[in-house]
Structures are given as C-alpha cells and as structure tokens.
Amino acid sequence: MLEANKSKDIGVEHEPDVVLVRLRGFVGAAQSVELANVMRPLSLQNKAVIVDFSTVGGVASKALRVLLDLCRAKYMNANVILCGANPQIHRQLAFTGLTELLEFHKSEAAARASLRMNSS
C-alpha cells in the first residue's frame, strides 16, 4: 500500500513486515525535513525499514544528517537498511559512516533477500 505523501520526492510503502521508503531526485534541505518527519515514527516500530536511493541524483548533507541522527538515537527500534545508491551517493554514505552503521545493499531485491535470510 502506498501512503499518500505531499511530496513526490519521498514515497512510503507499508507492507506487513517492512516499510519501503523510496527517495527520488535530489534530496535537499526541504526534503530532509520531510525525510525526518517520515523516518522518526518509522524508527520507533519493530519493523525493517528499507531506504531506497536507486532514483536519487544527489543528497544534501542535511539529509545524511537525518539518517545519522536516527542511527545514534537510543530509541531506534527499526532495522534500517539502505539500498540502491549510485557510486557517487554510496561514497557520500560511506564518508559519513552510514554504510558502517547501517546495513547496505546494491538493490532493493538484495535488501529484501537479506531480511528473509535474517528472519529464518
């Protein structure tokens, strides 16, 4: 089920065991605020959250900060997985340490396969 979003840059799909957050275009300052508003409540759930960067062309440091802050929050219950970043975005994620703090996969399919393996 696709959740209604006021922005075309962030899509949220809720499934029984996973929430897929699809980022699109350039994730700038305005989208960073929306990303925080989407991710904070999701981080409280005991679900996997896959953040898909496959259609992202660029990421502002503020958006990376949102994800870093969530990783460092003591209240985070969700298993957040990043996927689909192009080489430039992957370098940004690696530079900030997000690829060390969070699981990272090349594709959504690989992220889902990892979830299935870990739940078995």
Secondary structure by P-SEA (a helix, b strand, c coil): cccccccccbbbbbcccbbbbbbcccccaaaaaaaaaaccccccccbbbbbbccccccccaaaaaaaaaaaaccccccbbbbccccaaaaaaaaaacccccbbbbccaaaaaaaaaaaac
